[in-house]
Amino acid sequence: MAFFNNTKEVGYEGDVSVSKPAKMPVLTIDSSDRAKLLSFINQKDTGALTVSVMGERDTMRKTYLLSRGRYDAPAAEVQPNALPAVMKYDTARFPRNRLGLAAWTVSKDNPLTARVFVNQLWQEFFGRGIVKSSADFCMQGDLPSHPELLDWLAVDFSHHGWDIKRLIKQLVLSATYCQSAVVTREKQKADPENLWLSRAPRIRMNAETVRDMVLASSGLLNRMIGGPSVKPYQPSGLWEMATSGRGILATYKQDHGADLYRRGLYTFIKRTVPPPSMMIFDASNRDQCEVKRARTNTPLQALIMLNDPTVLEASRLLADTLVKTGASPEDMIRECFRRIICRTPDKREIALLLDYWKSQEAYFTSNPGAVQATIKQGEYKSDNAAGTSVAVLMRVIQVIYNMDEAITKS
């Protein structure tokens, strides 16, 4: 305190007196102090980081049945084994360790593994597995609708090196998958649940695919494979209302640039606050393993396709791209259909959308302030030189995105 009070009065113009600090004393360090300071700075860090890793023990630890589940009441000794109802665990072929269990699981003599996996893929493409209860192949599960087909696919799959791409190619190029999804009265009467695959399946895309479809059709999709999860657009304040307020996940830090347009597979999932737009389309919040996702149809899904920032931004970019071509409204509508619905619109659809085009054109002409409010969606930069035309086509594209065909595979 004596140092800060060491001041003296100095006069300045205006008869104002202020305090001016005295000259700061010089700090001197002798050679011994310098040596001690340098030895501390140059000292090597001897702290070691201990990391737990998993490895095989030299001797197998004994394991016991626990009497009434009590850890301090061991009963009979047990040995590593697998389910004999599936396949006998031959210790001459399979050692009693993790490698042995893996070999037992993918053995060609194992009747379950290949069938379960093939059934899972069949379910993804046809909406329903050959065994409907895809999570239960046991006594309480459903019998296969086509047992010989399931057996053949499983054996063929395992005998060709468990090649997943080859199996997918088999399924999507089959005559069964390539047939029409149109339902006739005869087919509806003979096969109402499509159990016998009288027509192609008609199932809604999952949440990740809906996002990918929107981004890909507009030209926004970032096709990079691998890398960390990303945080796309999300309502502000959502995380903050459901967080403990601690750690790096206390607040939502949205990504920018190309990371905003990565596939739905890479969307960051926080179990307590999962992405709302994906949850509305029945995505998993990772609370548990889901062998088969639920497929619901609610008005909230239509609201997402009309108002979600990603959909609005994709609509804006696609509209801006097509307007720059100078094509006619009818040709631009045809191109939007080709990109989003993957077909050519019929005359009635074109007429309806052209009428909607004219109504939106009249609205934006009489409300010029609404143009900028409409086209200012998302972070992707574009000039939007023809603002009114972009806003009009953007509204038309939103209608096409909201068609049932856009998010339904048929």
Secondary structure, 3 states (H helix, E strand, C coil): CCCCCCEEEEEECCCEEEEEECCCCCCCCCHHHHHHHHHHHCCCCCCCCCCCCCCCCCCCCCEEEEHHHCCCCEEEEECCCCCCCCCCCCCCCCCCCHHHHHHHHCCCCCCCHHHHHHHHHHHHHHCCCCCCCCCCCCCCCCCCCCHHHHHHHHHHHHHCCCCHHHHHHHHHCCHHHHCCCCCCHHHHHHCCCCCCCCCCCCEECCHHHHHHHHHHHHCCCECCCCCCCECCCCCCCHHHHCCCCCCCCCCCCCCCHHHHHECHHHECCCCCCCCHHHHHCCCCCCCCCCCCCCCCCCHHHHHHHHHCHHHHHHHHHHHHHHHCCCCCHHHHHHHHHHHHCCCCCCHHHHHHHHHHHHHHHHHHHHCCHHHHHHHCCCCCCCCCCCHHHHHHHHHHHHHHHCCHHHHEEC
